[in-house]
Amino acid sequence: MPDSSHLISLGFTGQRFAPGVHICQIFSDDDERQAALLKFILSGLREGEGARCFSDNLAEEAVEEYLFRYGVSYQEARQSGALALARTKDVYFKDDAFDPDRMLGLLRAFQADTVAQGFSAARVIGEMTPDVQHIPGGSRLLEYEARVSLLLRECPVTAVCQYDARRFDGATIMDVLKVHPLMVVRGSVVHNPFFVAPEEFLQTRQPH
């Protein structure tokens, strides 16, 4: 279970949270997306956490330069296992399909491995791309996000999910909001008024 006595920084807001929060960042500006991503990585490394980042729109050099600016060695973070970067499609769309069960297994394994390696906690930030709407299993995206909220109750990975409002239609964005208990609004993390409890959301998705 998440340790409520240990609060962590996300980096892009002054607020602190118990590990295991599930946050949605809907962005419409690339600088906003990258700034949140870099700050999230930096704060995780400073807190002694293991951090993972999944993005098709992040240059390795940008991460190295940003961390160097704050006295953190990118190479050391990579070599120690504290930080790993990967492209969205290589993680979420392995074998050109989206498999929620495989992804949930990866999250569970990441949290267990991170703790076993001596890191204080685990965090991940990932940008979902609209490619998910055109591959096998992509229709299960919202099921996956709802199940992430359930998983994080017992497997406290701090997770930020980034969605580009310019690349998804409004109806999809509204559905995405329903499956994230917290959301980023003007640099602050707030309780999401559109959130539907995962048990309830998943019940509505069951075939009748």
MDTraj code that builds the backbone (N, CA, C; nanometers):
import mdtraj as md
import numpy as np

residues = "MET PRO ASP SER SER HIS LEU ILE SER LEU GLY PHE THR GLY GLN ARG PHE ALA PRO GLY VAL HIS ILE CYS GLN ILE PHE SER ASP ASP ASP GLU ARG GLN ALA ALA LEU LEU LYS PHE ILE LEU SER GLY LEU ARG GLU GLY GLU GLY ALA ARG CYS PHE SER ASP ASN LEU ALA GLU GLU ALA VAL GLU GLU TYR LEU PHE ARG TYR GLY VAL SER TYR GLN GLU ALA ARG GLN SER GLY ALA LEU ALA LEU ALA ARG THR LYS ASP VAL TYR PHE LYS ASP ASP ALA PHE ASP PRO ASP ARG MET LEU GLY LEU LEU ARG ALA PHE GLN ALA ASP THR VAL ALA GLN GLY PHE SER ALA ALA ARG VAL ILE GLY GLU MET THR PRO ASP VAL GLN HIS ILE PRO GLY GLY SER ARG LEU LEU GLU TYR GLU ALA ARG VAL SER LEU LEU LEU ARG GLU CYS PRO VAL THR ALA VAL CYS GLN TYR ASP ALA ARG ARG PHE ASP GLY ALA THR ILE MET ASP VAL LEU LYS VAL HIS PRO LEU MET VAL VAL ARG GLY SER VAL VAL HIS ASN PRO PHE PHE VAL ALA PRO GLU GLU PHE LEU GLN THR ARG GLN PRO HIS".split()
xyz = np.array([
    [0.0836, -0.1194, 0.0000],
    [0.0000, 0.0000, 0.0000],
    [0.0874, 0.1248, 0.0000],
    [0.0414, 0.2358, -0.0621],
    [0.1175, 0.3585, -0.0607],
    [0.1418, 0.4077, 0.0805],
    [0.2584, 0.4637, 0.1038],
    [0.2952, 0.5160, 0.2352],
    [0.2559, 0.6628, 0.2418],
    [0.1452, 0.6926, 0.3100],
    [0.0955, 0.8303, 0.3152],
    [0.1835, 0.9208, 0.3994],
    [0.2767, 0.8616, 0.4774],
    [0.3642, 0.9448, 0.5600],
    [0.4814, 1.0007, 0.4790],
    [0.5056, 0.9443, 0.3627],
    [0.6154, 0.9893, 0.2766],
    [0.5578, 1.0602, 0.1555],
    [0.5741, 1.1918, 0.1503],
    [0.5186, 1.2697, 0.0405],
    [0.6300, 1.3080, -0.0561],
    [0.5996, 1.3057, -0.1843],
    [0.6996, 1.3327, -0.2869],
    [0.6593, 1.4528, -0.3718],
    [0.7583, 1.5113, -0.4363],
    [0.7354, 1.6222, -0.5295],
    [0.7249, 1.5676, -0.6713],
    [0.6364, 1.6268, -0.7487],
    [0.6272, 1.5931, -0.8906],
    [0.7226, 1.6781, -0.9734],
    [0.7698, 1.7870, -0.9154],
    [0.8653, 1.8727, -0.9841],
    [0.8033, 1.9926, -1.0522],
    [0.6870, 1.9744, -1.1144],
    [0.6270, 2.0848, -1.1904],
    [0.5179, 2.1574, -1.1118],
    [0.5041, 2.1248, -0.9844],
    [0.4123, 2.1953, -0.8955],
    [0.4728, 2.1916, -0.7562],
    [0.4372, 2.2883, -0.6724],
    [0.4897, 2.2919, -0.5365],
    [0.4220, 2.1924, -0.4434],
    [0.3182, 2.1278, -0.4896],
    [0.2447, 2.0329, -0.4065],
    [0.3241, 1.9036, -0.3867],
    [0.2911, 1.8334, -0.2801],
    [0.3522, 1.7035, -0.2545],
    [0.2421, 1.5994, -0.2380],
    [0.2712, 1.4770, -0.2809],
    [0.1705, 1.3716, -0.2826],
    [0.2299, 1.2422, -0.2301],
    [0.1422, 1.1532, -0.1832],
    [0.1869, 1.0174, -0.1513],
    [0.2198, 0.9468, -0.2816],
    [0.3201, 0.8599, -0.2835],
    [0.3508, 0.7849, -0.4052],
    [0.2282, 0.7061, -0.4516],
    [0.2141, 0.6922, -0.5826],
    [0.1049, 0.6129, -0.6358],
    [-0.0115, 0.6927, -0.6910],
    [0.0056, 0.8240, -0.7086],
    [-0.1022, 0.9031, -0.7667],
    [-0.1067, 0.8823, -0.9181],
    [-0.2254, 0.8983, -0.9752],
    [-0.2489, 0.8786, -1.1185],
    [-0.3019, 1.0102, -1.1747],
    [-0.2194, 1.0755, -1.2548],
    [-0.2460, 1.2131, -1.2976],
    [-0.2525, 1.2213, -1.4495],
    [-0.3451, 1.3016, -1.4983],
    [-0.3579, 1.3256, -1.6408],
    [-0.3167, 1.4697, -1.6723],
    [-0.2285, 1.4847, -1.7687],
    [-0.1921, 1.6178, -1.8168],
    [-0.2382, 1.6305, -1.9616],
    [-0.3405, 1.7122, -1.9826],
    [-0.3868, 1.7438, -2.1167],
    [-0.3149, 1.8713, -2.1590],
    [-0.2359, 1.8643, -2.2636],
    [-0.1567, 1.9807, -2.3029],
    [-0.1876, 2.0192, -2.4471],
    [-0.1589, 2.1423, -2.4786],
    [-0.1763, 2.1897, -2.6168],
    [-0.0548, 2.2700, -2.6613],
    [0.0540, 2.2532, -2.5881],
    [0.1762, 2.3274, -2.6159],
    [0.2943, 2.2349, -2.5891],
    [0.3852, 2.2216, -2.6854],
    [0.4974, 2.1292, -2.6708],
    [0.5927, 2.1707, -2.5604],
    [0.6101, 2.3012, -2.5412],
    [0.6985, 2.3465, -2.4336],
    [0.6413, 2.3090, -2.2973],
    [0.5097, 2.3205, -2.2832],
    [0.4427, 2.2828, -2.1579],
    [0.4632, 2.1341, -2.1300],
    [0.4453, 2.0521, -2.2327],
    [0.4639, 1.9076, -2.2177],
    [0.6057, 1.8739, -2.1748],
    [0.7047, 1.9314, -2.2449],
    [0.8428, 1.8961, -2.2159],
    [0.8877, 1.9507, -2.0813],
    [0.8414, 2.0697, -2.0450],
    [0.8807, 2.1266, -1.9161],
    [0.8325, 2.0381, -1.8016],
    [0.7081, 1.9923, -1.8090],
    [0.6552, 1.9055, -1.7036],
    [0.7326, 1.7744, -1.6986],
    [0.7617, 1.7202, -1.8138],
    [0.8331, 1.5933, -1.8230],
    [0.9721, 1.6028, -1.7610],
    [1.0466, 1.7053, -1.7973],
    [1.1827, 1.7204, -1.7461],
    [1.1838, 1.7464, -1.5954],
    [1.0910, 1.8283, -1.5486],
    [1.0843, 1.8566, -1.4048],
    [1.0451, 1.7320, -1.3262],
    [0.9576, 1.6518, -1.3836],
    [0.9142, 1.5283, -1.3189],
    [1.0311, 1.4313, -1.3053],
    [1.1097, 1.4184, -1.4113],
    [1.2283, 1.3316, -1.4069],
    [1.3280, 1.3821, -1.3030],
    [1.3595, 1.5102, -1.3095],
    [1.4580, 1.5674, -1.2171],
    [1.4172, 1.5474, -1.0715],
    [1.2912, 1.5771, -1.0400],
    [1.2487, 1.5656, -0.9001],
    [1.2544, 1.4203, -0.8538],
    [1.2236, 1.3267, -0.9447],
    [1.2335, 1.1863, -0.9075],
    [1.3760, 1.1446, -0.8759],
    [1.4694, 1.1880, -0.9585],
    [1.6094, 1.1545, -0.9339],
    [1.6588, 1.2176, -0.8044],
    [1.6157, 1.3397, -0.7780],
    [1.6550, 1.4057, -0.6533],
    [1.5995, 1.3351, -0.5310],
    [1.4836, 1.2717, -0.5457],
    [1.4196, 1.2024, -0.4335],
    [1.4709, 1.0590, -0.4190],
    [1.5636, 1.0197, -0.5059],
    [1.6173, 0.8846, -0.4990],
    [1.5254, 0.7793, -0.5559],
    [1.4379, 0.8205, -0.6476],
    [1.3429, 0.7286, -0.7082],
    [1.3962, 0.6734, -0.8408],
    [1.3329, 0.5668, -0.8858],
    [1.3564, 0.5179, -1.0204],
    [1.2543, 0.5815, -1.1119],
    [1.2980, 0.6369, -1.2250],
    [1.2087, 0.7098, -1.3149],
    [1.2122, 0.6504, -1.4550],
    [1.0962, 0.6448, -1.5183],
    [1.0837, 0.5993, -1.6567],
    [1.0050, 0.7023, -1.7356],
    [1.0440, 0.7227, -1.8602],
    [0.9780, 0.8193, -1.9469],
    [0.9534, 0.7559, -2.0831],
    [0.8284, 0.7635, -2.1282],
    [0.7918, 0.7095, -2.2589],
    [0.7407, 0.8249, -2.3455],
    [0.8157, 0.8592, -2.4486],
    [0.7769, 0.9707, -2.5353],
    [0.8434, 0.9560, -2.6710],
    [0.7676, 0.9875, -2.7754],
    [0.8242, 0.9903, -2.9106],
    [0.8775, 1.1289, -2.9439],
    [0.8626, 1.2216, -2.8487],
    [0.8957, 1.3625, -2.8768],
    [0.9915, 1.4189, -2.7727],
    [1.0958, 1.3432, -2.7433],
    [1.1937, 1.3893, -2.6452],
    [1.3328, 1.3497, -2.6907],
    [1.4165, 1.4501, -2.7101],
    [1.5551, 1.4234, -2.7499],
    [1.6382, 1.3911, -2.6255],
    [1.7164, 1.2846, -2.6365],
    [1.8022, 1.2447, -2.5251],
    [1.8936, 1.3596, -2.4824],
    [1.9388, 1.4363, -2.5818],
    [2.0281, 1.5490, -2.5527],
    [1.9592, 1.6541, -2.4656],
    [1.8289, 1.6734, -2.4864],
    [1.7553, 1.7720, -2.4070],
    [1.7490, 1.7299, -2.2608],
    [1.7324, 1.6011, -2.2361],
    [1.7298, 1.5508, -2.0987],
    [1.8670, 1.5676, -2.0347],
    [1.9713, 1.5319, -2.1088],
    [2.1073, 1.5415, -2.0554],
    [2.1420, 1.6863, -2.0211],
    [2.1083, 1.7763, -2.1111],
    [2.1382, 1.9187, -2.0882],
    [2.0607, 1.9735, -1.9687],
    [1.9346, 1.9353, -1.9581],
    [1.8510, 1.9853, -1.8481],
    [1.9027, 1.9353, -1.7136],
    [1.9325, 1.8075, -1.7042],
    [1.9817, 1.7526, -1.5781],
    [2.1163, 1.8130, -1.5410],
    [2.2033, 1.8325, -1.6399],
    [2.3349, 1.8917, -1.6153],
    [2.3212, 2.0302, -1.5531],
    [2.2216, 2.1040, -1.5980],
    [2.1970, 2.2385, -1.5472],
    [2.1711, 2.2376, -1.3968],
    [2.1190, 2.1244, -1.3468],
    [2.0870, 2.1135, -1.2042],
    [2.1836, 2.0203, -1.1309],
    [2.2966, 1.9946, -1.1915],
    [2.3999, 1.9177, -1.1247],
    [2.3760, 1.7688, -1.1179],
    [2.2929, 1.7172, -1.2087],
    [2.2634, 1.5742, -1.2113],
    [2.3213, 1.5142, -1.3392],
    [2.3951, 1.4055, -1.3255],
    [2.4568, 1.3399, -1.4407],
    [2.3576, 1.2458, -1.5078],
    [2.3272, 1.2738, -1.6317],
    [2.2375, 1.1881, -1.7086],
    [2.2964, 1.0486, -1.7257],
    [2.4251, 1.0426, -1.7588],
    [2.4897, 0.9138, -1.7804],
    [2.4895, 0.8286, -1.6537],
    [2.5161, 0.8912, -1.5406],
    [2.5154, 0.8154, -1.4150],
    [2.3751, 0.7658, -1.3819],
    [2.2753, 0.8496, -1.4100],
    [2.1368, 0.8101, -1.3831],
    [2.0981, 0.6904, -1.4698],
    [2.1408, 0.6919, -1.5956],
    [2.1109, 0.5797, -1.6856],
    [2.1842, 0.4535, -1.6405],
    [2.3118, 0.4667, -1.6093],
    [2.3927, 0.3498, -1.5745],
    [2.3492, 0.2856, -1.4431],
    [2.3003, 0.3660, -1.3512],
    [2.2565, 0.3134, -1.2213],
    [2.1179, 0.2511, -1.2275],
    [2.0476, 0.2746, -1.3377],
    [1.9116, 0.2247, -1.3484],
    [1.8081, 0.3198, -1.2930],
    [1.8521, 0.4374, -1.2468],
    [1.7581, 0.5344, -1.1919],
    [1.6687, 0.5943, -1.2998],
    [1.7178, 0.6005, -1.4225],
    [1.6421, 0.6633, -1.5302],
    [1.6492, 0.5792, -1.6561],
    [1.5349, 0.5642, -1.7216],
    [1.5299, 0.4976, -1.8515],
    [1.4322, 0.5727, -1.9407],
    [1.4721, 0.5936, -2.0646],
    [1.3876, 0.6587, -2.1643],
    [1.3521, 0.5576, -2.2727],
    [1.2323, 0.5699, -2.3259],
    [1.1919, 0.4825, -2.4362],
    [1.0869, 0.5551, -2.5194],
    [1.0734, 0.5132, -2.6434],
    [0.9705, 0.5723, -2.7280],
    [0.8341, 0.5123, -2.6923],
    [0.7319, 0.5944, -2.7050],
    [0.5959, 0.5493, -2.6748],
    [0.5628, 0.4214, -2.7500],
    [0.5885, 0.4212, -2.8800],
    [0.5475, 0.3062, -2.9612],
    [0.6227, 0.1795, -2.9244],
    [0.7444, 0.1935, -2.8729],
    [0.8215, 0.0746, -2.8364],
    [0.7720, 0.0106, -2.7069],
    [0.7045, 0.0897, -2.6239],
    [0.6547, 0.0382, -2.4958],
    [0.5061, 0.0037, -2.5046],
    [0.4254, 0.1005, -2.5455],
    [0.2806, 0.0806, -2.5479],
    [0.2345, -0.0047, -2.6657],
    [0.3046, 0.0030, -2.7770],
    [0.2569, -0.0627, -2.8996],
    [0.3505, -0.1736, -2.9464],
    [0.4017, -0.2486, -2.8527],
    [0.4909, -0.3605, -2.8866],
    [0.4173, -0.4560, -2.9807],
    [0.4862, -0.4980, -3.0860],
    [0.4290, -0.5876, -3.1881],
    [0.3070, -0.5258, -3.2558],
    [0.3060, -0.3916, -3.2623],
    [0.1993, -0.3180, -3.3312],
    [0.0607, -0.3486, -3.2749],
    [0.0541, -0.3637, -3.1435],
    [-0.0737, -0.3854, -3.0762],
    [-0.0675, -0.3231, -2.9369],
    [-0.1838, -0.2932, -2.8813],
    [-0.1907, -0.2387, -2.7456],
    [-0.2547, -0.3441, -2.6560],
    [-0.1801, -0.3865, -2.5556],
    [-0.2246, -0.4935, -2.4669],
    [-0.2248, -0.4431, -2.3225],
    [-0.3422, -0.4073, -2.2689],
    [-0.3486, -0.3560, -2.1321],
    [-0.2881, -0.4504, -2.0294],
    [-0.3102, -0.5805, -2.0452],
    [-0.2573, -0.6759, -1.9473],
    [-0.1047, -0.6743, -1.9457],
    [-0.0437, -0.6675, -2.0633],
    [0.1024, -0.6604, -2.0702],
    [0.1527, -0.5322, -2.0055],
    [0.0855, -0.4199, -2.0321],
    [0.1280, -0.2917, -1.9767],
    [0.1154, -0.2900, -1.8246],
    [0.0072, -0.3428, -1.7736],
    [-0.0101, -0.3476, -1.6282],
    [0.0970, -0.4365, -1.5643],
    [0.1328, -0.5438, -1.6341],
    [0.2399, -0.6295, -1.5858],
    [0.3733, -0.5566, -1.5816],
    [0.3978, -0.4745, -1.6836],
    [0.5210, -0.3955, -1.6854],
    [0.5264, -0.2982, -1.5688],
    [0.4144, -0.2330, -1.5390],
    [0.4101, -0.1382, -1.4274],
    [0.4366, -0.2093, -1.2950],
    [0.3730, -0.3238, -1.2787],
    [0.3917, -0.3996, -1.1550],
    [0.5385, -0.4427, -1.1399],
    [0.5971, -0.4918, -1.2491],
    [0.7363, -0.5367, -1.2450],
    [0.8307, -0.4197, -1.2211],
    [0.8007, -0.3042, -1.2826],
    [0.8841, -0.1859, -1.2646],
    [0.8863, -0.1441, -1.1180],
    [0.7709, -0.1428, -1.0534],
    [0.7662, -0.1022, -0.9134],
    [0.8435, -0.2002, -0.8254],
    [0.8244, -0.3292, -0.8487],
    [0.8929, -0.4295, -0.7680],
    [1.0441, -0.4247, -0.7891],
    [1.0864, -0.4115, -0.9140],
    [1.2295, -0.4075, -0.9446],
    [1.2945, -0.2816, -0.8875],
    [1.2217, -0.1708, -0.8945],
    [1.2754, -0.0443, -0.8446],
    [1.3028, -0.0512, -0.6947],
    [1.2071, -0.1033, -0.6211],
    [1.2239, -0.1176, -0.4765],
    [1.3366, -0.2172, -0.4455],
    [1.3413, -0.3264, -0.5215],
    [1.4445, -0.4283, -0.4993],
    [1.5846, -0.3731, -0.5226],
    [1.5964, -0.2752, -0.6137],
    [1.7262, -0.2152, -0.6433],
    [1.7646, -0.1065, -0.5431],
    [1.6766, -0.0781, -0.4464],
    [1.7103, 0.0158, -0.3403],
    [1.6637, 0.1584, -0.3626],
    [1.5870, 0.1828, -0.4688],
    [1.5326, 0.3164, -0.4901],
    [1.4145, 0.3386, -0.3954],
    [1.3904, 0.4637, -0.3624],
    [1.2878, 0.4945, -0.2625],
    [1.1461, 0.4738, -0.3141],
    [1.1251, 0.4868, -0.4441],
    [0.9928, 0.4719, -0.5035],
    [1.0096, 0.4655, -0.6547],
    [0.8981, 0.4505, -0.7252],
    [0.9006, 0.4423, -0.8706],
    [0.8056, 0.5454, -0.9297],
    [0.8474, 0.6048, -1.0407],
    [0.7602, 0.6999, -1.1094],
    [0.7753, 0.6841, -1.2598],
    [0.6666, 0.7141, -1.3316],
    [0.6678, 0.7023, -1.4765],
    [0.5855, 0.8152, -1.5364],
    [0.6335, 0.8697, -1.6468],
    [0.5583, 0.9686, -1.7226],
    [0.5566, 0.9212, -1.8674],
    [0.4382, 0.9174, -1.9260],
    [0.4265, 0.8672, -2.0614],
    [0.3285, 0.9482, -2.1434],
    [0.3635, 0.9707, -2.2699],
    [0.2740, 1.0415, -2.3608],
    [0.2038, 0.9401, -2.4507],
    [0.0713, 0.9375, -2.4420],
    [-0.0051, 0.8512, -2.5317],
    [-0.0224, 0.9236, -2.6655],
    [-0.0112, 0.8493, -2.7737],
    [-0.0254, 0.9084, -2.9069],
    [-0.1537, 0.8561, -2.9720],
    [-0.2082, 0.9312, -3.0679],
    [-0.3331, 0.8885, -3.1327],
    [-0.3192, 0.7618, -3.2154],
    [-0.1973, 0.7128, -3.2338],
    [-0.1786, 0.5852, -3.3027],
    [-0.2567, 0.4734, -3.2339],
    [-0.2800, 0.4892, -3.1027],
    [-0.3500, 0.3856, -3.0277],
    [-0.4890, 0.3596, -3.0837],
    [-0.5455, 0.4591, -3.1516],
    [-0.6810, 0.4463, -3.2037],
    [-0.6885, 0.3628, -3.3317],
    [-0.5708, 0.3243, -3.3834],
    [-0.5678, 0.2572, -3.5132],
    [-0.4941, 0.1239, -3.5105],
    [-0.4751, 0.0667, -3.3919],
    [-0.4038, -0.0605, -3.3823],
    [-0.4875, -0.1603, -3.3028],
    [-0.4626, -0.2893, -3.3199],
    [-0.5352, -0.3906, -3.2422],
    [-0.5205, -0.3655, -3.0918],
    [-0.6318, -0.3716, -3.0211],
    [-0.6303, -0.3499, -2.8762],
    [-0.6466, -0.2057, -2.8362],
    [-0.6364, -0.1138, -2.9311],
    [-0.6444, 0.0279, -2.8979],
    [-0.7768, 0.0699, -2.8374],
    [-0.8828, -0.0020, -2.8685],
    [-1.0140, 0.0305, -2.8119],
    [-1.0191, 0.0047, -2.6614],
    [-0.9158, -0.0598, -2.6072],
    [-0.9109, -0.0906, -2.4636],
    [-0.8311, 0.0129, -2.3846],
    [-0.7990, 0.1257, -2.4471],
    [-0.7190, 0.2285, -2.3795],
    [-0.7835, 0.2743, -2.2498],
    [-0.9114, 0.3072, -2.2532],
    [-0.9776, 0.3591, -2.1327],
    [-0.9888, 0.2510, -2.0256],
    [-1.0104, 0.1277, -2.0681],
    [-1.0081, 0.0161, -1.9728],
    [-0.8720, 0.0111, -1.9036],
    [-0.7671, 0.0242, -1.9827],
    [-0.6310, 0.0222, -1.9272],
    [-0.6120, 0.1323, -1.8246],
    [-0.6495, 0.2553, -1.8582],
    [-0.6288, 0.3676, -1.7667],
    [-0.7069, 0.3473, -1.6363],
    [-0.8294, 0.2951, -1.6468],
    [-0.9079, 0.2688, -1.5259],
    [-0.8400, 0.1613, -1.4406],
    [-0.7870, 0.0600, -1.5058],
    [-0.7202, -0.0481, -1.4319],
    [-0.5881, -0.0019, -1.3712],
    [-0.5245, 0.0992, -1.4319],
    [-0.4045, 0.1573, -1.3712],
    [-0.4394, 0.2151, -1.2334],
    [-0.5514, 0.2866, -1.2244],
    [-0.5920, 0.3436, -1.0956],
    [-0.6114, 0.2353, -0.9910],
    [-0.6664, 0.1212, -1.0308],
    [-0.6814, 0.0094, -0.9377],
    [-0.5458, -0.0473, -0.8976],
    [-0.4580, -0.0663, -0.9946],
    [-0.3263, -0.1237, -0.9678],
    [-0.2459, -0.0369, -0.8712],
    [-0.2524, 0.0941, -0.8882],
    [-0.1685, 0.1834, -0.8086],
    [-0.2076, 0.1852, -0.6618],
    [-0.3241, 0.1356, -0.6280],
    [-0.3633, 0.1280, -0.4868],
    [-0.2734, 0.0307, -0.4107],
    [-0.2275, -0.0732, -0.4783],
    [-0.1419, -0.1730, -0.4135],
    [0.0016, -0.1690, -0.4640],
    [0.0227, -0.1014, -0.5752],
    [0.1537, -0.0971, -0.6410],
    [0.1836, 0.0496, -0.6728],
    [0.2334, 0.1250, -0.5730],
    [0.2363, 0.2704, -0.5818],
    [0.3414, 0.3317, -0.6751],
    [0.3185, 0.3167, -0.8047],
    [0.3980, 0.3889, -0.9041],
    [0.3321, 0.5260, -0.9247],
    [0.4080, 0.6313, -0.9123],
    [0.3546, 0.7646, -0.9404],
    [0.3504, 0.7831, -1.0911],
    [0.2309, 0.8035, -1.1453],
    [0.2128, 0.8001, -1.2910],
    [0.1499, 0.9281, -1.3432],
    [0.2138, 0.9877, -1.4427],
    [0.1589, 1.1028, -1.5143],
    [0.1389, 1.0619, -1.6595],
    [0.0158, 1.0760, -1.7079],
    [-0.0187, 1.0392, -1.8452],
    [-0.0433, 1.1673, -1.9254],
    [0.0336, 1.1858, -2.0306],
    [0.0242, 1.3067, -2.1117],
    [-0.0545, 1.2790, -2.2401],
    [-0.1496, 1.3687, -2.2689],
    [-0.2310, 1.3595, -2.3910],
    [-0.2318, 1.4954, -2.4594],
    [-0.2090, 1.4951, -2.5888],
    [-0.2058, 1.6181, -2.6683],
    [-0.3477, 1.6507, -2.7155],
    [-0.4035, 1.7603, -2.6655],
    [-0.5401, 1.7996, -2.7005],
    [-0.5547, 1.8320, -2.8484],
    [-0.4436, 1.8585, -2.9165],
    [-0.4487, 1.8907, -3.0594],
    [-0.4578, 1.7664, -3.1456],
    [-0.4313, 1.6494, -3.0870],
    [-0.4242, 1.5261, -3.1663],
    [-0.5341, 1.4256, -3.1328],
    [-0.6100, 1.4531, -3.0267],
    [-0.7254, 1.3706, -2.9920],
    [-0.8504, 1.4568, -2.9985],
    [-0.9627, 1.3974, -3.0384],
    [-1.0850, 1.4778, -3.0442],
    [-1.1398, 1.5022, -2.9035],
    [-1.2312, 1.5982, -2.8940],
    [-1.2829, 1.6401, -2.7639],
    [-1.3507, 1.5279, -2.6870],
    [-1.4246, 1.4419, -2.7567],
    [-1.4934, 1.3321, -2.6897],
    [-1.3933, 1.2353, -2.6265],
    [-1.2848, 1.2088, -2.6972],
    [-1.1824, 1.1187, -2.6434],
    [-1.1152, 1.1800, -2.5215],
    [-1.0849, 1.3087, -2.5285],
    [-1.0227, 1.3769, -2.4144],
    [-1.1141, 1.3712, -2.2928],
    [-1.2443, 1.3909, -2.3130],
    [-1.3373, 1.3827, -2.2004],
    [-1.3369, 1.2425, -2.1397],
    [-1.3327, 1.1406, -2.2244],
    [-1.3264, 1.0037, -2.1737],
    [-1.1963, 0.9794, -2.0977],
    [-1.0871, 1.0346, -2.1482],
    [-0.9576, 1.0203, -2.0807],
    [-0.9642, 1.0825, -1.9407],
    [-1.0301, 1.1965, -1.9292],
    [-1.0410, 1.2608, -1.7991],
    [-1.1197, 1.1746, -1.6997],
    [-1.2160, 1.0998, -1.7484],
    [-1.2987, 1.0180, -1.6595],
    [-1.2186, 0.9103, -1.5873],
    [-1.1042, 0.8727, -1.6418],
    [-1.0285, 0.7608, -1.5843],
    [-0.9015, 0.8056, -1.5125],
    [-0.8912, 0.9355, -1.4820],
    [-0.7776, 0.9869, -1.4048],
    [-0.8297, 1.0667, -1.2854],
    [-0.7984, 1.0254, -1.1641],
    [-0.8496, 1.0960, -1.0465],
    [-0.7947, 1.2368, -1.0294],
    [-0.6763, 1.2625, -1.0826],
    [-0.6145, 1.3936, -1.0704],
    [-0.5789, 1.4467, -1.2085],
    [-0.5783, 1.5783, -1.2224],
    [-0.5454, 1.6399, -1.3499],
    [-0.4628, 1.7656, -1.3271],
    [-0.3844, 1.8021, -1.4285],
    [-0.3015, 1.9225, -1.4214],
    [-0.3810, 2.0380, -1.4820],
    [-0.3940, 2.1457, -1.4049],
    [-0.4625, 2.2656, -1.4520],
    [-0.3749, 2.3866, -1.4198],
    [-0.3274, 2.4534, -1.5218],
    [-0.2447, 2.5746, -1.5063],
    [-0.1315, 2.5531, -1.4055],
    [-0.0619, 2.4437, -1.4189],
    [0.0553, 2.4198, -1.3358],
    [0.0270, 2.3608, -1.1998],
    [-0.0991, 2.3408, -1.1651],
    [-0.1340, 2.2790, -1.0375],
    [-0.2042, 2.1460, -1.0620],
    [-0.1924, 2.0561, -0.9674],
    [-0.2629, 1.9286, -0.9754],
    [-0.3886, 1.9387, -0.8903],
    [-0.5037, 1.9128, -0.9515],
    [-0.6318, 1.9264, -0.8817],
    [-0.7108, 1.7963, -0.8926],
    [-0.8045, 1.7783, -0.8009],
    [-0.8943, 1.6638, -0.8101],
    [-0.9828, 1.6829, -0.9324],
    [-0.9960, 1.5791, -1.0104],
    [-1.0646, 1.5853, -1.1378],
    [-1.2158, 1.5713, -1.1185],
    [-1.2944, 1.6740, -1.1491],
    [-1.4395, 1.6662, -1.1286],
    [-1.5093, 1.5701, -1.2241],
    [-1.4397, 1.5278, -1.3297],
    [-1.4985, 1.4368, -1.4277],
    [-1.4697, 1.2900, -1.3960],
    [-1.3883, 1.2672, -1.2928],
    [-1.3418, 1.1318, -1.2620],
    [-1.4562, 1.0395, -1.2234],
    [-1.4505, 0.9183, -1.2768],
    [-1.5445, 0.8120, -1.2418],
    [-1.4637, 0.7004, -1.1766],
    [-1.5037, 0.6564, -1.0584],
    [-1.4301, 0.5499, -0.9884],
    [-1.4076, 0.4321, -1.0827],
    [-1.2875, 0.3725, -1.0809],
    [-1.2567, 0.2680, -1.1787],
    [-1.3526, 0.1497, -1.1746],
    [-1.3960, 0.1105, -1.0549],
    [-1.4899, -0.0021, -1.0456],
    [-1.6191, 0.0307, -1.1221],
    [-1.6663, 0.1542, -1.1031],
    [-1.7891, 0.1965, -1.1709],
    [-1.7667, 0.2098, -1.3213],
    [-1.6540, 0.2681, -1.3591],
    [-1.6257, 0.2871, -1.5009],
    [-1.6153, 0.1535, -1.5724],
    [-1.5440, 0.0600, -1.5123],
    [-1.5251, -0.0693, -1.5765],
    [-1.6565, -0.1469, -1.5854],
    [-1.7441, -0.1274, -1.4877],
    [-1.8744, -0.1939, -1.4905],
    [-1.9556, -0.1473, -1.6109],
    [-1.9444, -0.0187, -1.6433],
    [-2.0205, 0.0346, -1.7569],
    [-1.9648, -0.0163, -1.8894],
    [-1.8408, -0.0676, -1.8890],
    [-1.7783, -0.1152, -2.0119],
    [-1.8042, -0.2633, -2.0353],
    [-1.8650, -0.3294, -1.9364],
    [-1.8887, -0.4727, -1.9511],
    [-1.9999, -0.4974, -2.0522],
    [-1.9867, -0.6006, -2.1370],
    [-2.0941, -0.6341, -2.2309],
    [-2.2178, -0.6820, -2.1569],
    [-2.3331, -0.6438, -2.2046],
    [-2.4598, -0.6830, -2.1401],
    [-2.5314, -0.7854, -2.2238],
])
top = md.Topology()
chain = top.add_chain()
for i, resn in enumerate(residues, 1):
    res = top.add_residue(resn, chain, resSeq=i)
    for name in ("N", "CA", "C"):
        top.add_atom(name, md.element.get_by_symbol(name[0]), res)
traj = md.Trajectory(xyz[None], top)
